Amino acid sequence: MLGIRIAFKLLAANPATPIVGVIYNLTDSLVKPFSGIFPNISLGVSSTLDIVALVALLSYSFLFYLFAIFIKAALPGIYHEERISHEHT
């Protein structure tokens, strides 16, 4: 959803349109912790590169990656068995 928000802002989507408004409302809480770190970049009359949403997207992706590594380390038997079964197919 953050990727959609970034695309909408980049393409200057009308926030008064219901689908755009819904995406902005749903992602506001995800972006809020990162607001104020970097300014958004204006690319024209109404087009904006939403740096805050981009930082949020990268941060959440990194956190999920770390979480996946932690789960694989905490449950090595499950991961190992799954990998072996895929290697034999």
Number of C-alpha atoms within 10 A of each C-alpha: 13 21 12 14 22 20 16 20 21 18 14 16 16 13 15 9 9 10 12 17 15 13 16 20 13 14 18 15 10 17 19 12 11 16 16 9 10 11 11 15 13 13 12 10 7 12 16 18 20 21 18 22 25 18 17 19 18 13 13 13 12 12 12 12 12 12 12 12 12 12 13 14 11 11 11 12 11 11 13 11 11 11 11 10 9 8 8 6 5
